[in-house]
Amino acid sequence: MARDKDELTGTRRTVLLALLLSLGVGLHALEAQIPVPIALPGAKLGLANIVTLVALYAIGPGEAVVLAVLRVLLGSLVTGTFGSMAFMMALAGATGSGLVMAGFKAATSGKGKFAAPCSIAGAIAHNLFQLGVFTLVSGTAKVFVMLPYLLAVALPTGYFTGLGALYGLSALRSAPGFRRRLEGIDTASGRKSLLGTVAVMAALLAIAFGAIKLSERIALARITQYDGKVIQIKAFETDARRGSVVATFPWPPDGSAEEGEFEVQGRIGVSVLQYDDELGVRFVSSPCPDKLCIRHGWVNDETDLAACLPNGLIVTVEEGK
């Protein structure tokens, strides 16, 4: 019996999945080599998410989520990050965003014209799941202070990633086996949704930055009310357990700590940090490739933290004991 030319056969499905996986791993490795211009761990363009979106709308939600997980696993082997904190965060982000996008597609009846908003929802979920895993491992939720800044990057890049996926799906629509599945896919719908998407992004960013400013005010009020805090440096020997405190400095300073630079052994080498009675603690040098921890600057209040994920070090302000 002859197969329908619009039927997505097992062979076509397998070939497409293999092509998408190889493309996803390549994009994952490429993104790892692109320098981030801002001191914001976890901020990326999200190019590899185009592959997940194409798989979601062209094949199915199950395949899309599996593809996202395999892409991170294989990509981490290529980049040498397998088993690290960065790997755990990337895996959680890819899995979480894949599940959220699958739910978004189901909620919108699988209409491809919503691919751009679907991509934005995935970008938001990616950041939330990444920060959630970091919180579980590090034992501190202060990392969520970076969420508004991550969203400022993720929302626009999520939109353009979705638009890129629409172009890919539009091209794939003419291939045998995809005409019915991708019926209604139109790149114009993605461009037309720009104004609405911008309005939603602006509202989300306003809420996020408003929340962080409020938390900063609360933290500053607490600082002026009483002392008894410490700047704490915590090291993670492995990714499977919570780290150990390797150094603390009374904050505000009481004169017991000596100013200057000091070394802390991490997972991949020695990081050099600096303590100052007026400014707090900062990273001076570290063996990590992107140096985001150094560019972050001084840590001196409860709403802030600096982290060197490759070397397994985190600096926060905590309640003293």
C-alpha positions in Angstrom: 0.0 0.0 0.0 1.4 3.4 -1.0 2.1 5.8 1.7 0.6 9.3 1.6 3.3 11.8 0.6 2.1 14.0 3.4 2.6 11.3 6.0 5.6 11.6 8.3 7.0 8.1 8.1 9.4 6.6 10.6 12.4 7.0 8.2 11.6 10.7 7.6 11.1 11.3 11.3 14.4 9.6 12.2 16.4 11.5 9.6 14.9 14.8 10.7 15.6 14.1 14.3 19.2 13.2 13.6 19.6 16.4 11.6 18.0 18.5 14.2 20.1 16.9 17.0 23.4 17.5 15.1 22.4 21.1 14.4 21.4 21.6 18.0 24.7 20.3 19.4 26.5 22.5 16.9 24.6 25.6 18.0 25.1 24.6 21.7 28.8 24.4 21.2 28.9 27.7 19.1 27.0 29.6 21.8 29.5 28.4 24.5 32.2 30.2 22.5 30.4 33.5 22.1 31.6 35.9 24.8 28.9 37.4 26.9 29.2 41.3 27.0 27.6 41.6 30.4 28.5 40.0 33.8 25.4 37.8 33.9 25.8 34.0 34.3 23.3 32.1 32.2 22.6 34.9 29.7 22.7 33.5 26.1 21.3 34.1 22.7 19.3 30.8 22.8 20.1 29.9 19.2 19.8 26.1 20.0 16.2 26.7 21.1 15.3 27.1 17.4 15.9 23.4 17.0 13.6 22.6 19.9 10.9 24.8 18.4 11.2 23.2 15.0 11.0 19.7 16.5 8.0 20.8 18.6 5.8 22.0 15.7 7.1 19.7 13.0 7.3 16.4 14.9 5.8 16.5 18.4 6.3 17.6 22.0 7.9 14.3 23.2 10.5 14.4 20.5 11.2 18.1 21.2 11.9 17.6 24.9 14.1 14.5 24.3 16.0 16.4 21.6 16.6 19.3 24.1 18.0 16.9 26.7 20.2 15.1 24.2 21.4 18.3 22.8 22.7 19.5 26.3 24.2 16.1 27.1 26.1 15.8 23.8 26.9 19.5 23.8 28.4 19.3 27.2 30.7 16.5 26.1 31.9 18.7 23.2 32.5 21.8 25.4 33.9 19.8 28.3 31.3 21.0 30.8 29.7 17.6 31.5 28.9 17.1 35.2 29.6 20.8 36.1 27.2 23.3 37.7 26.9 24.9 34.3 25.8 21.6 32.8 23.2 21.0 35.5 21.8 24.5 35.0 21.7 24.0 31.2 20.1 20.6 31.5 17.4 21.9 33.9 16.8 25.0 31.7 16.5 23.0 28.5 14.2 20.4 30.0 12.0 23.0 31.7 11.7 25.2 28.7 10.9 22.2 26.5 8.1 21.1 28.8 6.7 24.7 29.1 6.8 25.2 25.3 5.0 21.8 24.8 2.3 23.0 27.2 2.1 26.4 25.5 1.6 24.6 22.1 -1.1 22.5 23.5 -2.8 25.5 25.1 -2.8 27.3 21.7 -4.1 24.3 19.8 -0.8 23.8 18.1 -1.1 26.8 15.9 2.3 27.7 14.5 1.6 31.4 14.4 2.2 31.4 18.1 5.7 30.1 17.8 7.3 33.5 18.8 5.3 33.8 22.0 5.9 30.1 22.7 9.7 30.8 22.4 9.4 33.7 24.9 7.6 31.4 27.3 10.4 28.9 26.9 13.0 31.5 27.5 11.3 32.6 30.8 11.0 29.0 31.9 14.7 28.4 31.0 15.8 31.1 33.4 13.5 30.0 36.2 14.6 26.4 36.0 18.3 27.4 35.8 18.0 29.6 38.9 16.0 26.9 40.7 18.7 24.3 40.3 21.4 26.7 41.4 19.3 27.5 44.5 18.9 23.8 45.3 22.6 23.1 45.0 23.9 26.3 46.6 21.3 26.5 49.4 20.7 30.2 48.7 17.8 31.8 46.7 19.6 35.1 46.4 20.6 34.1 42.8 17.0 35.1 41.8 18.2 38.7 42.2 19.5 38.2 38.7 16.2 37.2 37.2 15.1 40.7 36.0 18.4 41.2 34.2 18.2 37.7 32.7 14.7 38.4 31.5 15.9 41.7 29.9 18.1 39.5 27.7 15.8 36.4 27.4 12.6 38.2 26.3 13.9 39.9 23.1 16.2 37.0 22.2 13.3 34.6 22.8 11.2 36.5 20.3 13.8 36.5 17.6 14.5 32.9 18.2 10.8 32.1 17.7 10.9 34.2 14.5 13.9 32.2 13.3 12.0 29.0 14.0 9.1 30.3 12.0 11.3 30.8 9.0 12.7 27.3 9.4 9.2 25.8 9.7 8.0 27.7 6.7 10.9 26.3 4.6 10.2 22.8 6.0 6.5 23.0 5.0 7.3 22.3 1.4 9.1 19.1 2.2 7.2 15.8 1.9 5.5 14.7 5.0 5.1 18.2 6.6 2.5 20.0 4.5 -0.4 19.0 6.8 1.5 19.3 10.0 2.7 22.8 9.3 -0.4 24.1 7.7 -0.9 27.7 8.7 2.7 28.4 9.5 3.4 31.9 8.3 6.4 34.1 9.0 4.2 37.2 8.6 2.3 36.2 11.7 5.5 36.3 13.7 6.4 39.8 12.5 2.8 41.1 13.0 3.0 40.0 16.7 6.0 42.2 17.3 4.0 45.1 18.9 2.0 42.8 21.2 5.1 40.9 22.1 7.0 44.1 22.9 4.1 45.3 25.2 4.2 42.0 27.1 8.0 42.1 27.4 7.9 45.7 28.7 5.2 44.8 31.3 7.1 41.7 32.5 10.4 43.7 32.8 8.7 46.5 34.7 7.2 44.0 37.2 10.6 42.2 37.5 12.6 45.3 38.0 10.0 46.7 40.4 10.3 43.6 42.5 14.0 43.7 42.7 14.1 47.4 43.6 11.6 46.6 46.4 13.8 43.8 47.7 16.8 46.2 47.6 15.0 48.7 49.7 14.0 46.0 52.2 17.6 44.8 52.4 18.9 48.3 52.9 16.4 49.0 55.6 17.5 45.8 57.4 21.2 46.7 57.1 20.6 50.1 58.7 18.5 48.5 61.5 21.1 46.1 62.9 24.4 44.5 62.3 25.5 40.9 62.6 26.0 40.0 59.0 28.9 38.4 57.2 30.3 38.3 53.7 30.5 34.6 53.1 32.6 32.6 50.5 31.3 29.1 49.8 33.1 26.5 47.8 31.6 23.4 46.1 33.9 20.4 46.0 31.3 18.5 43.9 28.0 19.4 42.2 26.1 16.8 44.2 26.2 18.4 47.6 26.0 21.8 49.1 29.2 23.7 49.5 31.3 24.5 52.5 32.1 27.9 53.9 35.8 28.7 53.3 35.9 32.3 54.5 33.8 34.9 56.2 34.2 38.6 56.9 32.1 40.6 59.4 29.8 43.1 57.7 29.7 45.9 58.5 33.4 45.5 59.3 34.4 45.4 63.0 38.2 45.8 62.4 38.9 42.1 63.0 39.5 41.2 59.3 42.6 42.2 57.3 42.1 44.0 54.0 43.7 42.7 50.9 43.8 39.7 48.5 43.4 36.1 49.4 43.2 32.8 47.5 40.5 30.2 47.5 40.9 26.7 46.0 38.0 25.8 43.7 37.2 22.7 41.5 39.4 23.7 38.6 42.0 26.0 40.2 42.7 28.9 42.5 40.6 32.0 42.5 42.0 35.3 43.9 39.5 37.4 45.8 39.9 40.8 47.6 38.4 42.1 50.8 37.9 45.9 51.5 36.4 47.4 54.6 34.4 49.9 52.6 33.6 48.0 49.4 33.2 44.3 50.4 34.5 41.3 48.5 35.2 40.8 44.9 36.9 38.3 42.5 40.2 39.6 41.2 41.2 36.6 39.1 39.8 33.1 38.4 40.5 30.2 36.1 37.0 30.3 34.5 36.9 31.0 30.8 34.3 33.9 30.7 35.5 35.9 33.7 31.9 36.9 34.6 32.7 36.7 38.3 35.4 39.3 37.9 33.3 41.7 35.9 30.5 41.4 38.5 32.5 43.6 40.9 32.0 44.1 44.7 29.5 42.2 46.9 28.4 44.1 49.9 24.6 43.8 50.5 22.1 41.0 51.0 20.5 41.4 47.5 23.7 40.7 45.7 26.0 37.8 45.0 29.0 36.9 42.8 29.5 33.4 41.5 32.2 31.5 39.6 30.3 28.5 38.4 33.1 26.7 36.7 35.3 26.9 39.8 32.4 26.3 42.2 32.7 29.5 44.3 29.9 31.9 45.4 30.1 35.1 47.4 27.0 36.3 49.4 26.1 38.4 52.4 24.4 36.3 55.0 23.2 36.6 58.6 26.0 36.1 61.1 25.8 33.4 63.7 
